[in-house]
Amino acid sequence: MLINQLNAKFRLLVGSAALSALVISGVPAWAGTPADTLVEAFAIDDVITLDPGEAFELTMGEINGNTYDKLVRLDINDPSKIIPDVAESWTVSDDGLTYTFKLKPGLKFASGNPLTADDVAYSFERAIKIDKSPAFILTQFGLKPDNVTQKAKATDPSTFVFTVDQPYAPSFVLNCLTSTVASVVDKKLVSQHVVDNDYGNAWMKTNYAGSGPMKIRDWRANEILVLERNDNYYGTKAPLNRVIYRHVKESATQRLLLEKGDIDVARNLEPNDLEQVVKNSDIKTTSAAKGTIYYFSLNQKNANLAKPEVREALKYLVDYDAIGEKLIKGIGEIHQTFLPKGILGELDEKPYSLNVAKAKELLAKAGLKDGFSVTMDVRNGQPVTGIAESVQQTFAQGGVKLEIIPGDGKQTLTKYRARTHDIYIGQWGVDYWDPNSNAETFTSNPDNADTGTNKTLAWRNAWDVPDLTKETKSALLERDTAKRAQTYQDLQKKVLATSPFVLLFQQTEVAGIRSNLKGFKLGPSFDTNYVFTVSK
């Protein structure tokens, strides 16, 4: 269904001059939101595409988690468990190579088209063949353009068979299939919009072809994203008719709108505003530790940043204590390892603190006793802007002149993915609840060429680490849980000492919500922030 084909009622709501003023200017247009609509204020400027085969941003993880089905999902109440989605059941062959999924009967897409195993197979095929950033989550199982139709296929309308290249830990395989790139798309609908064998990618950037409990009805970049209930959904129907995400970046503005009742949920409240909203009896807060790590990274194409002494020196030029006390109080916890707490193999070590003398000593060893100049690309908004400014001040104490280059989410991400940055500051959320999700991106870089297709964070920062890449791969074949956990702890220790990643903190996501909301719960990952369960 085309996004812009809005029903008459929705046109009246969104098209009104009052709401247009509300969306664009932030000036309240009504006291209280509609009874059938959830309105959230959220920084959504990282949305670049709606295509689940291409989207790799945190906001779209949430949107796709509410609008697309997968074979399996993460259990929001216990992320160590996998639960069925469109798959009714599954089995794993004795040799650990073949996964057979039986689909639930009577499934439909939002379009009304039937959902069959052929759609699942097509979704895998198009993800591999359009070959966008998240494709590596599937290609790591040996899927390639020339074999995907044999390795991921429908054997009948209700049976999908997935063959992997090595006997991985089954939990790893199933966790990967909860990721956005494994979303099931409507083959019939998408095929009607193919241009130059692009598997509908150009059309899917701004359109929807899913079967989830909500459907995407409208997206206007840096302004608004609207979901509506999908009445063809196989499960319990969403209580509300629609969910509106309004792009509001400023925490103070979000708080004001929440207090006035012009929004139901504020998603980016900073510590000071959190302290204020809890004083309002009409507002409550909810929180969840997320599998999201904030960090900044050093592009190894920069000759100065490529020096190991410089990499370590910059880790000593961060005032972690001040960041923890002033900038992330209530919304995060200082964390210096790449696996977040709650995931197998987590390591809670914090070896770095602000030590200007140590940093200067390391810079001198690198031949940079007088310091150097460098830039940092920073997405407009908190807490990253505040952290970047803090780092700018502490870098200066060591003689490092840091220029902050601000931009919106799309600008900074596009530059980062092109490997043309010096330093990038941002966040990384797990793509699936398994230690390989972060190990793969922080410690693996199979092809460091600019043309490399496995575009991990190590690749984005041109960190060529063949030995760590091999270690990361071998951890996937370890079926002994304790041994596997130890491998990931060892990897984290090596990354702490040598990597171009300065790990800062693990996010605690907090939302301010109006007290009349029911069923609003933040999940452990962004794609488990479900809005289709909310009622008023």
N, C-alpha and C positions, 0 to 999 in steps of 0.2 A: 504494500500500500504506500503510495507516494506521501512523503512527509507533508507536503504543502496542501494536501487535500483535507483540510480541516473541516470538521462538522460545523453546523451553523452555531450551535451553542458555544463551541470553543472559539469561533471567530468573534463572537460577541464579547467573550471574556478577554481574549488576548488582543483583539483589534481595537478595543475601546481606547479613546484618548487618555482616559484615566490610567489604565494599566500601562499604556505606552510610556506615560510620564513616570509611572512607578518603576518600570523596568529600566528606563534609560537614566533617570535622574536620581532615583533613590528616594524621591519625595513620596510619603505615604498617600495612597489613593483610596484606601478604605480602612475602616476599623474592623479587623477580623478578616480572615481568609474564607473563601467559600467552603461550605460544609462538605462538598464532594471532592475537594482539592487539597493536596499537600503542597505548600510553598516553602522551598528551601533557599536560603542565601548561601552561595558556595562560590569559590573561585574556580571557574571552569575554563579559564583561558588556555589550559593545556590541551584542550580538545582539538585535534587536528583532522581526524577522520572518524566516521562511525563504523567503518568496516571492521568486524571482529578478526578478520584475517590480517589486518594491518595495525589496528589500534594497539598502542603499547603504553598508554598514559594512565595515571592513577584514576582520574575522573572517569575515563571510558571503561576502566575495569569495573567501576561501580555501575555505570549505565548498562554495560553489556551483561553484568551479573543479574540485572533485573529484567532484561529484555530478550535474552537468548538462552536457550536450553543447551545442555551438553549431555553426553552419555551419563556422566556422574557429577556429583557436586560434593563440596566439602561440607561436613556436618558443622553448622555454625555453633553448636553447643559443645562440640568436642572435635577440634580440627585434626586430631590424630585419626579420625574415622572418615571413610568415604561412604556416601549414601547414593542410592539410585536417583537419576533424573529421568531422561527419556528411556534409559535402559531399565528394564525390569529386573534383570539378573545378568551375571557374567561368570565365566569360568576361565581358568588359566591351564594350559596344557602342562603335562608332566615335565617337559623339557624347558618350560618357562618362556617359550617363544611366541605362543599363540594365545590371544585373548579373544574370546567369543562372547559377544553381547547380544542378548535378546531384548528387543524393544517392546515397550508397552503397546497395547492395541489401541487403535482409534485415535492416534495422535494427529493433530492438525497444526499448520502454521497460522499466523495471524491473518494471512491472505485467504485462508480457507482451503489451501492445497493440503493434501495428506502428507504427513511426515513419515518417511520410510527409511530403511537402512541405506537405500540408494542416495538419499540426501546426506546422510552421515558420510558416506564414502566420497561424495562430491565435495563436501566441506573440507575433508582432509586433502583431497586432490588440489582444490583451488588454493588452500593455504600454502601448500608446497610450491605450486607453480607460479603464484604471484610473488612469492619469495620476499615478503616484507620482514621487518625487524623481528616479530615474534616467531617466525617460521622455525627457528632453531629448536624450539621446544619440541617440535615434531621431527625435524630432520636428525636430531640426535639418536633416534631409534632406527636410523638407517634408511629413512624415507628419502627418495630422490624423485625428480620429475619423471625419470624413465622407469621407476618401479612402483610408484605410489598406488597405481590402480590395481596392482597385484598384491601389495602389502596391506592395503586398507580397502576392503571391498565388501559389498553386500552379496551374500550367498542366497538370500531370499528377502522378500520385503521386510521381514522382521528380524533378520540376523545380520549383524555386522562383525566381520572378522579382521582383527588387527594383528599383524605379524611383525615382531621386533627382531632386530639383528643379533641381540645377545640376551642371555638370561638375567635380565635386571631384577632387582628387588621389586616384586609386584606393587608394593606401596608407592614406589617411585613412578612407575608407569601410570598408575591410576591417578596419582596426584597431578601429573602432567595433564591428564585428560580433564581436569577441572579448570584449566586455564582458558582464558578468553579465546585464544587461537583455535581451540577445539570446539568452539561453538558450532551448532548445526544451523546451516543456512538453507533457505528455500531454493532448491535447484531450479525448479520450473520458473519461479519469478526472476531469479538472478540471470538465468540463461536468456531471458528476453532483453537484457540490457548489456550484453557483451559487445565490446568494441575492440577490434584488433586483437582478439584472443586474450583479453585482459580479465576474463572470468568475472566480468561485471565490477571490477575494482573501482573504475571511475564513477560508476553509478552508486556503488555502495558507500562511497565516501560521504554522501549526504542523504542516503536512503536506508530503509530498514527492510529486512527479509528474515525475521526470526519467528520464534514460537513461544517466547517466554511469557511470564505473567503480565508484563507490561510491554507496550510497543512504543517505539520512538515516533512521535508525530511532528516535531519541529526542532530544528537547531539553527540558531543564529549565532555565529561565532562571537565570543566575548559579550554575549547579551543574555541568551536564554536557551534552555534545552527542556523540551516538554515530552513527558511520557503519558500514555493513556492506557487504560485497562484493556487487556487482550481477552475478549470473551470467548475466544477459541482455545484458551489455555487448558491443558489437560487436568490440572490440579485445582485447588481451591481458588476461586476468582478473587482478585484484589478488591478489598472493601471500597476503596476510593476510585473515582473515575479517572483522575489524572494526578500527576506529580509535576510541578514546575520547579526547575532549578534556575534561579536567577543569578546572574554573574554579579556578585558584590564582593570585592576584594578586601575592603577596609573593615577591620574588626569593629571599630567604633560604629560604623554605619550598620553593620549586621546587628549589633547590640541594640541600637536605637529602633530598628525595624522590628526586632523581636519583642522589645518592651511595649511597643505600640500595637502589637498584634498584626502587623502587616505581613509578617512571615510566620511560619510555624516552627521553623528550625534554622538556627544559625550554626554554620559548620566550620567557620574559621576564626573562632574567638581566641584572642590572645589572653595571656594570664590576667592582665588588669581588668579586661572586660568580663572575664569569667567571674572574677571576684565580685563584680557589680551585679550581674544578672541573678546570682544565687540569692540576693537580698529581696528579689521580687517573688511574691507568693504565687504568681501566675506562671512562673518559669521554673523548670527543673533542668538538671544536667544529666547526661549519661556519657559513659566513657568506655573505652576498650583499648587494651594494649594491642598495637598493630604490628604486623610483620613488616614494618617500614623503617628504614634506616636513613638518616640524614648524613650527608657526607660532602666533602669537596674533593675533586680529583685533579691531578696534575698531568697535563698532556706531555707524553714523553717525546713528542716531536720538538718540543722546546728544549734547546740544548742545556739550559740551566736547570730546568725541572727534571731532566733525565739523569742528573747526577745523584747517586744514592745518598750522599751526605746532605744534599739540598732537600730531598724528599723527607729525610728524617728531621732535619732542622725545622722545617715548616710544621711538623707535628708538635714540636716544642714551642711554637710561636702562636699557640691557640690558648686562650684563657677559658678552659672547659668549665671551671668552677663558676665564673661570672656568667657564662652562657646558661648553665644549669639554674643558677639562682635568679637571674634577671629576665632571660628571654624565653625559656621553655618550662618554667615552673607550672606544673599541672598539665602540660601538654607533651611532656617528654622526659626521658631519663638518659643521662650521659651514658654512652655505650660506644666502645671503640673497636668492636669486632664485627665481622660482616654477617654473622648469623644472629638474628634477633632472639631474644629470650622466648622460650616456648617451642622452639624447633629442635629436633634431634641434633645433638652435637654442639649446642650453644656453648659459648665460652665467655665467661664474665671476667675479663681482664682489662684493666685500665692503666697501662704503663705510662701514658703521657700526661703531662701537666705543663702549664706555662713555665718555661725555664729559658730565659733570654740568654743567659751566659752559655748554656749548653748549645743553644741554637747558633750563637755567634761562633763558637768553637767549630761546629760542623761546617758552617759556611766558609770559614777560613780554610779548612781542609779541602773544600771544594774549589778553592781559588777565588772565592767571592767575599773576601773579608770586608769589602766596602758595600756589599749588598748588590741588589739588581732590581730592575723594574719588571712588573708582570701585570697582566689583566685578569679579572675574574668576571665571568658572565653570570648575572644574577637575575632571576625572575622577580619582577615587581611583586611585593607582598611579603608578609611576615610568616614565619620567623626568619626566612632566609636573608632578607634585607638587613635585619638587625644583626644577624650572625656575621654577614659579610662586613658590615661596618665595624663590628668588634674585631674581626680578624684583620681588617685594614689597620686598625690602631696597634694591635700587638705585632703584626708583621713589621711595622715601622720601627718598633723597638729593636728589632734585629737588623735593621737597615734595608729591609725589603719594601720597596715602594709598590703598593697595590692600587691599581686603578679599577674601580668598579664600573662595569658596563651593564646598565639595567636593560631589561626587555621583558616582553610578555612571555608566556609559556611556550608559544609556538616559535618565537624568535630564538630563544635560548636553546630549546631542544634541537631545532634545525641546525644551528651552528655546532652544537655538541655532537650530533650524529654525523656531521661532516668532518669531524676531527680538526676543526679550525680554531678551537678555543685555546687559551693558555690554561686557565683554571675554571672549572665549572662547579657550582654549588647547587645541590638539589637533593632529591630523595629517591630512594629505590624501594619499592614494595615487592614482596615475593610474588612470583607468578603462579606458584602452587606451593602447598604446604609441605615442602620437602627440602632438606638441606641443600640439595643440588641446585635449587632455584637460585640461591645467592652464590653458592660456590662456583657454579657455571659462569655467572656473569662477572664475578670479581677475580677469579683465578684461572680462567680458561680463555685462550686466544689461539685457536688452531691455525689461523692465517692472518698475519699482521699487515698484509698488503692493504692499500686503500680499497682494492677491489674485493677484499675478503667478505664472505657472505655470513659468517657467524659473528654478528655485530654485538658482542658482549660489551660490558663496561671496560673490561681489560682492552678490548679492541678499540673502543672509542678513545681510549687514552694512549693507544699505541704501545701498550705494555706487552712486550714479546716474551712469553714465559713458557717455553716448550715443556720443561720439567713439571711445572705446576699443572699445566694442561693435562699431561699424562696422569698425574696423581688424581686429579679431579675426575677424570674418566674412569679410573680403576675403582674409585669409591662406589660407583654405581653398581658394580658386580658383587659387592660384599653383602651377603645375606645375613651375616651375623650382626645384629643390631649394635651391640657394644663395640665391636671392632669398627663398624662403619662410623659410629659417633666419634671414636678416637681419631679416625682419619680426618674428619672435618675439624676437629679441635687442632690437630697438627697443622692443617692448612691455614687456619686462622692465625696461628702464631707466626707462621712465615709471612703472611700478608701484613701483619702488624709491623714486622721488622723491615720489610723491603718494598712494600707496594707504594704506588702513587696515590693511594686512597687515604684520606684523613677522615676517619669515621668519627662522627660527632655524637649523635644520640639516636635512641629508638623512640619512635612516636607513640604517644598516648593520644588517641583521637578522642576529642571531647566535643559534644554538641549541646548547645542550649536549645531546649524545646518547650513549647507551650504545654501547660499541664493537662490540657484536654486531649492530647495525643495518646493513643494506645498502640502498643505493638512496635514502637520505634526502638530498634536495637542495633548498635554498631557491631559488626562482625570482626573476626581476627584479621581479615584481609579486606581490601577495598571491594572486591567482587562479592563479598558476603555482607555488604551494607545494604540490606534489603529494605526497599520502600513499599513493596507490594503487600506487605503484611500490616501496614499501618492503617489505623482507622481513627475516627474522631468521635 
